[in-house]
Each structure stands twice: as C-alpha cells, then as structure tokens.
C-alpha cells in the first residue's frame, strides 16, 4: 500500500491498458449518439424544453470540467 501512495499521479495514469481506454471511448460515443438522437426526437416533436435543458446542462458540465482542469494545471506548475 505504501508503494502505491509513493507513485506519482502521472505514473499511475500510464498503467491503463489500451483496451479499457478503447471501450470507454466506444461507450462515450454510443451514449453521446443516443443523447443527440433523443434531443432531436424531442425537438422534432415540438418539445423544446428537453433539448434546451440538455444543452444548458451540457455547457455547464463542459465548463466545470475545463475549470477543474485549469485549476489542476495551475497547482501542478506552482
């Protein structure tokens, strides 16, 4: 356990095999495709609230990820 605590975060991140990364990417593509098709189905049927909420939450989530990544990079430099 102490050896795992001594590993630097970037060293632990490199121990991921490519197969699990490919599966994560494939699952992400599948889920984003389903979300887009669902939003388009709501839009076509005249329900504008669901696609609007999905867009707002998507932008908020992406902004949150960018802000976290920016703070993390600033803390690693200093």
C-alpha positions as CSV (number, residue, x, y, z in Angstrom):
1,X,0.0,0.0,0.0
2,X,2.8,2.4,0.8
3,X,4.3,1.8,-2.7
4,X,1.0,2.9,-4.3
5,X,1.0,6.1,-2.2
6,X,4.5,6.9,-3.3
7,X,3.6,6.6,-7.0
8,X,3.1,10.0,-8.7
9,X,-0.3,10.5,-10.2
10,X,1.0,10.6,-13.8
11,X,2.8,7.3,-13.2
12,X,-0.4,5.7,-12.0
13,X,-2.3,7.1,-15.0
14,X,0.0,5.4,-17.5
15,X,-0.8,1.9,-16.2
16,X,-4.1,1.8,-18.1
17,X,-4.2,-0.6,-21.0
18,X,-5.4,0.5,-24.4
19,X,-8.4,-2.0,-24.4
20,X,-10.1,-0.3,-21.5
21,X,-9.5,3.1,-23.0
22,X,-11.0,2.0,-26.3
23,X,-14.0,0.6,-24.5
24,X,-14.5,3.9,-22.6
25,X,-14.3,5.8,-25.9
26,X,-16.8,3.5,-27.6
27,X,-19.2,3.7,-24.7
28,X,-18.9,7.5,-24.8
29,X,-19.6,7.7,-28.5
30,X,-22.6,5.4,-28.1
31,X,-24.0,7.4,-25.2
32,X,-23.5,10.8,-26.9
33,X,-25.2,9.5,-30.0
34,X,-28.2,8.3,-28.0
35,X,-28.3,11.7,-26.3
36,X,-28.2,13.6,-29.6
37,X,-30.9,11.4,-31.1
38,X,-33.1,11.8,-28.1
39,X,-32.7,15.6,-28.2
40,X,-33.5,15.6,-31.9
41,X,-36.6,13.5,-31.3
42,X,-37.8,15.9,-28.7
43,X,-37.1,18.9,-31.0
44,X,-39.0,17.4,-33.9
45,X,-42.0,16.5,-31.8
46,X,-42.2,20.2,-30.7
47,X,-40.9,19.8,-27.2
48,X,-38.3,22.5,-26.9
49,X,-37.8,22.3,-23.2
50,X,-35.9,19.0,-23.0
51,X,-33.3,19.9,-25.7
52,X,-32.8,23.3,-24.1
53,X,-32.2,21.8,-20.7
54,X,-29.8,19.2,-22.2
55,X,-27.9,22.0,-23.9
56,X,-27.6,24.1,-20.8
57,X,-26.5,21.1,-18.7
58,X,-24.0,20.1,-21.4
59,X,-22.4,23.5,-21.5
60,X,-22.4,23.7,-17.7
61,X,-20.7,20.3,-17.4
62,X,-18.1,21.1,-20.0
63,X,-17.4,24.4,-18.3
64,X,-17.0,22.7,-15.0
65,X,-14.5,20.2,-16.5
66,X,-12.5,22.9,-18.1
67,X,-12.4,24.9,-14.9
68,X,-11.2,21.9,-12.9
69,X,-8.6,21.0,-15.5
70,X,-7.4,24.6,-15.4
71,X,-7.1,24.7,-11.7
72,X,-5.3,21.4,-11.6
73,X,-2.7,22.6,-14.2
74,X,-2.1,25.7,-12.2
75,X,-1.5,23.7,-9.0
76,X,1.0,21.4,-10.7
77,X,3.1,24.2,-12.1
78,X,3.5,26.0,-8.8
